[in-house]
């Protein structure tokens, strides 16, 4: 069997961890700034960026084939559409 292991250095993992901590602090900081309706959009955008880092690095998605990455992308877009429809439903009640 020819197995391929993708070894990620501790330095890179530490850098991703620090980036996730910084993005978490930014999310908390956004709650203190008055952005109106854009506060939720900003927080969700940061959450999507954090999820992308976790998926790419810790779930090793960046080493997977194109088909699996496109299926994940399609799934996330479908989820975003459903969440968007939910926001519109709540907004116009």
N, CA and C atoms as a LAMMPS dump frame, in Angstrom:
ITEM: TIMESTEP
0
ITEM: NUMBER OF ATOMS
279
ITEM: BOX BOUNDS ff ff ff
-5.0000000000000000e+02 5.0000000000000000e+02
-5.0000000000000000e+02 5.0000000000000000e+02
-5.0000000000000000e+02 5.0000000000000000e+02
ITEM: ATOMS id mol type element x y z
1 1 1 N 0.834 -1.178 0
2 1 2 C 0 0 0
3 1 3 C 0.882 1.245 0
4 2 1 N 0.493 2.181 -0.814
5 2 2 C 1.238 3.424 -0.906
6 2 3 C 0.406 4.534 -0.28
7 3 1 N 0.646 4.794 0.996
8 3 2 C -0.123 5.81 1.706
9 3 3 C 0.615 7.137 1.661
10 4 1 N -0.145 8.203 1.474
11 4 2 C 0.434 9.539 1.493
12 4 3 C 0.026 10.228 2.784
13 5 1 N 1.006 10.609 3.558
14 5 2 C 0.731 11.336 4.79
15 5 3 C 1.115 12.791 4.579
16 6 1 N 0.235 13.657 4.975
17 6 2 C 0.502 15.079 4.865
18 6 3 C 0.861 15.588 6.251
19 7 1 N 2.113 15.761 6.472
20 7 2 C 2.584 16.207 7.775
21 7 3 C 2.657 17.729 7.763
22 8 1 N 1.971 18.316 8.702
23 8 2 C 1.965 19.766 8.845
24 8 3 C 2.854 20.108 10.028
25 9 1 N 3.738 21.058 9.838
26 9 2 C 4.691 21.403 10.898
27 9 3 C 3.967 22.042 12.081
28 10 1 N 4.619 21.922 13.243
29 10 2 C 4.058 22.531 14.443
30 10 3 C 4.002 24.053 14.311
31 11 1 N 4.948 24.622 13.586
32 11 2 C 4.941 26.067 13.381
33 11 3 C 3.716 26.527 12.61
34 12 1 N 3.365 25.77 11.561
35 12 2 C 2.183 26.116 10.77
36 12 3 C 0.91 25.919 11.586
37 13 1 N 0.842 24.834 12.337
38 13 2 C -0.331 24.604 13.18
39 13 3 C -0.47 25.697 14.237
40 14 1 N 0.66 26.113 14.807
41 14 2 C 0.633 27.186 15.798
42 14 3 C 0.189 28.498 15.158
43 15 1 N 0.65 28.753 13.94
44 15 2 C 0.237 29.964 13.233
45 15 3 C -1.252 29.979 12.959
46 16 1 N -1.801 28.841 12.544
47 16 2 C -3.251 28.748 12.299
48 16 3 C -4.019 28.936 13.605
49 17 1 N -3.509 28.344 14.676
50 17 2 C -4.144 28.487 15.977
51 17 3 C -4.16 29.95 16.42
52 18 1 N -3.034 30.643 16.232
53 18 2 C -2.97 32.061 16.59
54 18 3 C -3.907 32.899 15.71
55 19 1 N -3.995 32.545 14.435
56 19 2 C -4.92 33.247 13.538
57 19 3 C -6.367 33.045 13.997
58 20 1 N -6.697 31.824 14.418
59 20 2 C -8.052 31.557 14.924
60 20 3 C -8.323 32.348 16.202
61 21 1 N -7.317 32.45 17.082
62 21 2 C -7.49 33.255 18.295
63 21 3 C -7.68 34.731 17.962
64 22 1 N -6.911 35.236 17.012
65 22 2 C -7.034 36.628 16.596
66 22 3 C -8.412 36.9 15.986
67 23 1 N -8.878 35.98 15.151
68 23 2 C -10.207 36.146 14.55
69 23 3 C -11.316 36.062 15.602
70 24 1 N -11.117 35.238 16.621
71 24 2 C -12.088 35.176 17.72
72 24 3 C -12.115 36.493 18.48
73 25 1 N -10.934 37.059 18.754
74 25 2 C -10.867 38.353 19.431
75 25 3 C -11.517 39.442 18.571
76 26 1 N -11.328 39.358 17.253
77 26 2 C -11.954 40.318 16.347
78 26 3 C -13.473 40.191 16.378
79 27 1 N -13.958 38.974 16.467
80 27 2 C -15.406 38.753 16.566
81 27 3 C -15.956 39.375 17.844
82 28 1 N -15.245 39.185 18.948
83 28 2 C -15.679 39.79 20.213
84 28 3 C -15.601 41.315 20.118
85 29 1 N -14.556 41.821 19.481
86 29 2 C -14.405 43.267 19.332
87 29 3 C -15.501 43.891 18.487
88 30 1 N -15.991 43.16 17.52
89 30 2 C -17.058 43.684 16.658
90 30 3 C -18.34 43.917 17.452
91 31 1 N -18.544 43.158 18.507
92 31 2 C -19.754 43.354 19.309
93 31 3 C -19.739 44.698 20.027
94 32 1 N -18.568 45.282 20.204
95 32 2 C -18.442 46.564 20.9
96 32 3 C -18.578 47.77 19.956
97 33 1 N -18.559 47.522 18.642
98 33 2 C -18.64 48.591 17.657
99 33 3 C -20.074 48.662 17.124
100 34 1 N -20.566 49.875 16.95
101 34 2 C -21.921 50.046 16.442
102 34 3 C -21.905 50.002 14.91
103 35 1 N -22.358 48.883 14.361
104 35 2 C -22.388 48.694 12.917
105 35 3 C -23.809 48.524 12.388
106 36 1 N -24.784 48.602 13.266
107 36 2 C -26.17 48.412 12.848
108 36 3 C -26.406 46.969 12.409
109 37 1 N -27.06 46.828 11.259
110 37 2 C -27.357 45.503 10.731
111 37 3 C -26.137 44.777 10.193
112 38 1 N -25.051 45.516 9.989
113 38 2 C -23.841 44.894 9.448
114 38 3 C -23.045 44.144 10.509
115 39 1 N -23.446 44.283 11.776
116 39 2 C -22.742 43.572 12.847
117 39 3 C -22.862 42.063 12.666
118 40 1 N -24.051 41.601 12.332
119 40 2 C -24.263 40.168 12.11
120 40 3 C -23.497 39.709 10.871
121 41 1 N -23.538 40.514 9.813
122 41 2 C -22.811 40.169 8.593
123 41 3 C -21.307 40.065 8.856
124 42 1 N -20.768 41.003 9.616
125 42 2 C -19.337 40.974 9.93
126 42 3 C -18.981 39.746 10.77
127 43 1 N -19.796 39.46 11.776
128 43 2 C -19.535 38.302 12.636
129 43 3 C -19.627 36.997 11.848
130 44 1 N -20.614 36.887 10.96
131 44 2 C -20.755 35.677 10.15
132 44 3 C -19.613 35.548 9.141
133 45 1 N -19.139 36.657 8.612
134 45 2 C -18.013 36.618 7.679
135 45 3 C -16.752 36.118 8.37
136 46 1 N -16.511 36.597 9.574
137 46 2 C -15.352 36.128 10.336
138 46 3 C -15.513 34.659 10.688
139 47 1 N -16.721 34.248 11.044
140 47 2 C -16.97 32.836 11.361
141 47 3 C -16.716 31.95 10.141
142 48 1 N -17.099 32.422 8.958
143 48 2 C -16.847 31.655 7.734
144 48 3 C -15.352 31.531 7.457
145 49 1 N -14.62 32.604 7.701
146 49 2 C -13.172 32.56 7.523
147 49 3 C -12.528 31.569 8.492
148 50 1 N -12.976 31.582 9.738
149 50 2 C -12.454 30.635 10.723
150 50 3 C -12.8 29.194 10.333
151 51 1 N -14.021 28.976 9.879
152 51 2 C -14.416 27.633 9.457
153 51 3 C -13.587 27.181 8.263
154 52 1 N -13.309 28.094 7.341
155 52 2 C -12.473 27.751 6.197
156 52 3 C -11.073 27.338 6.604
157 53 1 N -10.5 28.035 7.578
158 53 2 C -9.17 27.651 8.076
159 53 3 C -9.191 26.265 8.713
160 54 1 N -10.2 26.014 9.518
161 54 2 C -10.295 24.705 10.178
162 54 3 C -10.488 23.593 9.155
163 55 1 N -11.362 23.815 8.185
164 55 2 C -11.62 22.795 7.168
165 55 3 C -10.372 22.537 6.327
166 56 1 N -9.701 23.61 5.902
167 56 2 C -8.539 23.454 5.023
168 56 3 C -7.361 22.8 5.726
169 57 1 N -7.092 23.208 6.957
170 57 2 C -5.869 22.748 7.616
171 57 3 C -6.122 21.538 8.504
172 58 1 N -7.019 21.66 9.464
173 58 2 C -7.195 20.591 10.441
174 58 3 C -7.97 19.395 9.901
175 59 1 N -8.825 19.623 8.903
176 59 2 C -9.53 18.513 8.273
177 59 3 C -8.834 18.06 6.995
178 60 1 N -7.681 18.666 6.698
179 60 2 C -6.821 18.301 5.558
180 60 3 C -7.543 18.392 4.218
181 61 1 N -8.503 19.286 4.097
182 61 2 C -9.253 19.397 2.853
183 61 3 C -8.387 19.945 1.711
184 62 1 N -7.361 20.698 2.05
185 62 2 C -6.534 21.257 0.984
186 62 3 C -5.713 20.183 0.28
187 63 1 N -5.65 18.988 0.848
188 63 2 C -4.924 17.886 0.22
189 63 3 C -5.854 16.923 -0.52
190 64 1 N -7.149 17.174 -0.479
191 64 2 C -8.109 16.284 -1.13
192 64 3 C -8.238 16.618 -2.614
193 65 1 N -8.91 15.742 -3.333
194 65 2 C -9.107 15.93 -4.758
195 65 3 C -10.117 17.025 -5.066
196 66 1 N -10.15 17.416 -6.315
197 66 2 C -11.002 18.515 -6.758
198 66 3 C -12.486 18.202 -6.559
199 67 1 N -12.905 16.971 -6.835
200 67 2 C -14.316 16.613 -6.712
201 67 3 C -14.806 16.777 -5.281
202 68 1 N -14.044 16.286 -4.321
203 68 2 C -14.457 16.387 -2.923
204 68 3 C -14.497 17.843 -2.465
205 69 1 N -13.547 18.659 -2.921
206 69 2 C -13.558 20.075 -2.56
207 69 3 C -14.768 20.786 -3.16
208 70 1 N -15.121 20.466 -4.413
209 70 2 C -16.284 21.087 -5.038
210 70 3 C -17.578 20.647 -4.363
211 71 1 N -17.652 19.387 -3.948
212 71 2 C -18.85 18.923 -3.236
213 71 3 C -18.995 19.626 -1.897
214 72 1 N -17.888 19.831 -1.199
215 72 2 C -17.941 20.572 0.06
216 72 3 C -18.39 22.009 -0.198
217 73 1 N -17.835 22.631 -1.237
218 73 2 C -18.219 24.002 -1.591
219 73 3 C -19.706 24.084 -1.915
220 74 1 N -20.218 23.144 -2.699
221 74 2 C -21.638 23.116 -3.048
222 74 3 C -22.505 22.965 -1.795
223 75 1 N -22.085 22.117 -0.884
224 75 2 C -22.822 21.921 0.36
225 75 3 C -22.862 23.199 1.176
226 76 1 N -21.721 23.886 1.273
227 76 2 C -21.676 25.123 2.059
228 76 3 C -22.492 26.24 1.411
229 77 1 N -22.494 26.31 0.098
230 77 2 C -23.307 27.31 -0.59
231 77 3 C -24.793 27.022 -0.37
232 78 1 N -25.181 25.764 -0.439
233 78 2 C -26.574 25.388 -0.182
234 78 3 C -26.973 25.757 1.241
235 79 1 N -26.104 25.488 2.197
236 79 2 C -26.377 25.859 3.584
237 79 3 C -26.512 27.372 3.723
238 80 1 N -25.638 28.127 3.056
239 80 2 C -25.708 29.596 3.116
240 80 3 C -27.016 30.109 2.524
241 81 1 N -27.478 29.498 1.453
242 81 2 C -28.752 29.901 0.851
243 81 3 C -29.905 29.648 1.814
244 82 1 N -29.909 28.489 2.449
245 82 2 C -30.977 28.192 3.408
246 82 3 C -30.95 29.15 4.595
247 83 1 N -29.765 29.466 5.089
248 83 2 C -29.662 30.42 6.196
249 83 3 C -30.137 31.795 5.739
250 84 1 N -29.77 32.181 4.515
251 84 2 C -30.23 33.459 3.977
252 84 3 C -31.733 33.525 3.863
253 85 1 N -32.363 32.457 3.387
254 85 2 C -33.825 32.419 3.31
255 85 3 C -34.447 32.531 4.705
256 86 1 N -33.81 31.927 5.685
257 86 2 C -34.31 32.029 7.054
258 86 3 C -34.257 33.467 7.546
259 87 1 N -33.153 34.169 7.257
260 87 2 C -33.058 35.579 7.647
261 87 3 C -34.135 36.419 6.963
262 88 1 N -34.379 36.174 5.684
263 88 2 C -35.427 36.916 4.987
264 88 3 C -36.792 36.63 5.574
265 89 1 N -37.039 35.398 5.958
266 89 2 C -38.314 35.033 6.565
267 89 3 C -38.518 35.784 7.882
268 90 1 N -37.488 35.813 8.7
269 90 2 C -37.581 36.494 9.986
270 90 3 C -37.678 38.002 9.783
271 91 1 N -36.963 38.531 8.788
272 91 2 C -36.928 39.976 8.538
273 91 3 C -38.28 40.516 8.092
274 92 1 N -39.02 39.756 7.307
275 92 2 C -40.263 40.251 6.735
276 92 3 C -41.516 39.69 7.406
277 93 1 N -41.43 39.283 8.628
278 93 2 C -42.613 38.817 9.344
279 93 3 C -43.396 39.96 9.87
